[in-house]
Amino acid sequence: MILINHMEIKIFKIKKNFRKGGLHTNPDVYWNILQGMILIIVLGSFIFGFSLFKKINKEFILSTENTSSQGKTIKKERIDKVLGYFSDRANQSADILNSPSPLIDPSR
């Protein structure tokens, strides 16, 4: 039996160490932080929207109580003037639509 001595050269070998633990990033931690931030944003948006709805709803109720006094300030002459203006516009639009085109078709 012949024994051969192996001599290993360890000078140029790069040792790869893969260890569990230590300094590495855990994606679960960042995912949980992201979910928590999104939950906070959604809850904050819901609270803000609900408070804004309550504020607008309260202002709408207050503004409807004052409409009866505003209705009395509009004069009948102003309403008739506006109705006359729109009826004139309707007549002009009908005249324009019913009149023949002043341009001559060059293909004829």
C-alpha positions in Angstrom: 0.0 0.0 0.0 1.4 3.3 -1.0 0.4 6.4 0.8 0.4 9.6 -1.1 0.6 12.8 0.8 -1.6 15.5 -0.6 -0.5 18.9 0.0 -3.2 21.5 -0.4 -2.3 25.0 -1.4 -4.5 27.4 0.6 -2.9 30.6 -0.4 -5.0 31.4 -3.5 -8.3 29.8 -2.4 -11.2 32.1 -1.7 -13.2 30.7 1.1 -17.0 31.3 0.6 -18.8 31.6 3.9 -22.6 31.3 3.7 -23.9 31.7 7.2 -27.4 31.9 8.4 -28.1 35.0 10.5 -25.8 37.9 10.7 -26.2 41.1 8.8 -28.7 40.5 6.1 -32.0 42.0 5.1 -35.2 40.3 6.1 -37.9 41.1 3.5 -40.7 40.2 5.9 -39.8 43.1 8.1 -40.0 45.6 5.2 -43.2 44.1 3.9 -44.8 44.4 7.3 -43.7 48.1 7.6 -45.1 48.7 4.1 -48.4 47.1 5.0 -48.6 49.2 8.2 -47.9 52.4 6.4 -50.6 51.6 3.8 -53.1 50.8 6.6 -52.3 54.1 8.3 -52.8 56.0 5.0 -56.1 54.3 4.3 -57.4 54.9 7.8 -56.3 58.5 7.7 -58.0 59.0 4.3 -61.2 57.5 5.6 -61.2 59.7 8.7 -60.4 62.8 6.6 -63.1 62.0 4.0 -65.7 61.4 6.7 -64.9 64.6 8.5 -65.0 66.5 5.2 -68.4 64.9 4.4 -69.8 65.9 7.8 -68.6 69.5 7.4 -70.0 69.9 3.8 -73.3 68.2 4.9 -73.6 70.7 7.8 -73.0 73.7 5.5 -75.5 72.4 3.0 -78.2 72.2 5.7 -77.4 75.7 6.8 -77.5 77.1 3.3 -80.9 75.6 2.4 -82.5 77.6 5.3 -81.5 80.9 3.7 -82.9 80.2 0.2 -86.4 81.4 1.0 -85.1 84.9 1.7 -83.0 84.9 -1.5 -86.0 83.9 -3.7 -87.8 87.1 -2.8 -85.0 89.4 -4.0 -85.1 88.2 -7.6 -87.3 90.5 -9.6 -89.7 89.3 -12.3 -88.3 91.8 -14.8 -84.9 90.2 -14.6 -86.3 86.7 -15.2 -88.3 87.9 -18.2 -85.2 89.6 -19.6 -83.2 86.4 -19.3 -86.0 84.3 -20.8 -86.3 86.8 -23.7 -82.5 86.6 -24.3 -82.6 82.8 -24.5 -85.7 82.7 -26.8 -83.9 85.1 -29.2 -80.9 82.8 -29.2 -83.1 79.8 -29.9 -84.7 81.7 -32.9 -81.3 82.7 -34.2 -80.1 79.1 -34.0 -83.1 77.8 -35.8 -82.7 80.4 -38.5 -79.0 79.4 -39.0 -79.9 75.7 -39.1 -82.7 76.2 -41.6 -81.0 78.6 -44.0 -79.1 77.2 -47.0 -75.3 77.3 -46.9 -74.0 80.5 -48.6 -70.9 78.6 -49.9 -71.1 77.1 -53.3 -70.0 73.5 -53.6 -67.0 73.5 -56.0 -67.7 69.9 -57.2 -70.9 70.9 -59.0 
